Amino acid sequence: MRTFSRVVLAGGAAAALVVTSGAVVAGASAATGGGAPIVLRAAPEHRLPKIFGTTFQQDPGHDFTKRIRSRHDGVLRGWVTHVSGGVAEYEPIRWKKGTHTEGRFVGPPEGEVMAYASRLSSRLVYLSALGCGRVGTSLTVDRRGLGVKRCPRSLVAKRLQRPAMITVREGAIVRIQEIYTP
């Protein structure tokens, strides 16, 4: 009975480790008596681009001469330009240093087509840098200047042209995290 309890406890601890770390556990097959290893993987995490990057992010393999379509999976520094019928149009942005001020974010120059369109996920997470109420009444950012206050999805259509980190997965926007600019 003691051996059985130890195996159950060890198996539970190994399962907890797998769930929290997202790692592959090959030794779990010995504890469970099965021949195949247990594999659990977390959702893919995408590398965050430089927040104040001075170049437009590239999307290798994307052809802008064809119809407007979704960006490949990843995080884009950009802003939403239009929302209609559950689809958002957005474009990449870059930081332009100023001569009299720190600078500002700018989109592609006039005539250069660099727009994307993706559906808004039903599980969209919108993280505001300025709170959910009136803009400018509260500041809700982390140490990097990215928004942390979760706001309703309906606010996306009201706050166009705001710099943000836009996360796209499987052709849908799953996260919009505003960038605070003074």
N, C-alpha and C positions, 0 to 999 in steps of 0.2 A: 504494500500500500504506500509506503514511504517513497519508493522509487517512482511509482505512478504519479504521486503528487509533485515530485521534483521535475519530472518530465513535463507535466502540465504547466507548472510555474515557469520553467525554462522556455517552453514553447510560447507562453503568453508574453514573456519579456522579449523574446526574439520578434514576435509579431508586433509588439509596441515599437521596437527599434526600427523595424521595416517601415511601419506606417509613418513614423516621424521623420525618418531620413530619406525614404524613397529609394533605398538601396536594394540590391539583389542579394538574397540570402540563400546561399547554396547549402549551408549546413542545416537548414530547417527541415530538409527531407529526412534526415536521420531522426529528428525528434518526432516528426509526424508519421514516419514509417513509409512515406511515399518515395518514389524514385526520382521525381522531377523537382527541381528547385522552385521555390516560390518567388515570383517576380511581381513587384508592385512599383509602379512609376507614378510620380507626381506629374501634374500638368506642366508642359514645357515653359520654362522661364526664358524670356528674351532679354538680351543685353540692352541696358538703357543707354541711348546715345548721349553725347555731351549736351547738357542742358542749354548752354550758350554757345553752341557750335557755329562757326562762321561759314560753313558750306552747306549746301542742300544735300540731304541724304539721298543716296542712290538706291534704286530698286532694280538690281540686275535681272534682266529678262523681261522687264515690263516695257511694252511698246505703247507709247503715248499717241502714235498715229492711228491706232485702232480706237474703238469706242472707249468711253470712260468706264473703268472697271476697278475692282478692288486691288489693293496692294497685297504683296505676299505677306505671310505671317511675320510679325515682329513689331517693334515699337518705332513710331515715326514722330519726330519733333515737327509739329504742324499745327494748323488750326482748321476748324470746321467752317466752311464758307456757306453751306446751304443744307437745310434739313427738310425733307418732304416725303411723306408716306413711309416712314420707317427707314429711309435711306439717307445717309449723310454724305455730302461731298466735302472733301478736305484736300489740302495741299501742303507740301512741305514748307518750312520756314527756316530762316537762318538769322543769326544775330549780326546786326550791322553796327559797328562801333561808330559813335558820334564824335563830332569835334567839340561841341559845347556841352554835351550830355554824355552819360555812359553809353548810350546807344538805344536801339530798339529792334524788335523783330520785324522782318520783311518777308514777303512772299516772292514767288518767281516774278521776274520782270514782265512788263506788258508784252504780250505776243508769244511768250514761251509757255507752252501747255505742259503742266506738271500736276494735273488734278487727278484724284482718285474718287471712287464712289463705293461705299460698302453699306450693307444693311446694319442697322443698330441691333445688337443682340438683345434678346429678352432679358438677359441677366447683366445688362450694361451697368458698370460701376462708374459713376461720375463723381470725381473728387475735386472739389472747388478750393481755390486758394483764397477766396474772398467771402466764404460763407454762403448759405443758401438764401438768405433774405436779401435786403437791399444791398447792392454792390457798394463796397467801401466802408461798411459799418463794422466789419470784423475781419481779422486776418487769421486764416487757418492754414498754415504752412509748416513743413518740416524744416530741418536745418539747411536743406539744399534749395529751398524755395519752391517745392512742389506741394500742391494742395493735398489736404488730408481729410477735409470735411465731406462726408458722403451726402450727396444731394439727390433729389428726384431726377429721373431720366428726362422729364419734361423740360427741365432747365437748360438742356443742351441747345434746343432750338432758340432760346432767348439770349444765349450768350455766344453769339457767333464772333469770329475773328479774334478769339482769345488764344494766346499761345498755350499749347498743351502737349503732353506726351500721349499719343494715340496708339493703343495696342490693338492689333488686328490678329484674329485667329480664325482660320477656316473661312475667310471671306467676310467675317462680321467684326464690327468694332465691339470689343468686350470691356474696354476701359479707356476713359478719358481723364487725365490728371493734369489740371491747370498748372501753368508755370507763373509764379508771381513776378511781376515787373513793376517797380515803383513808378 
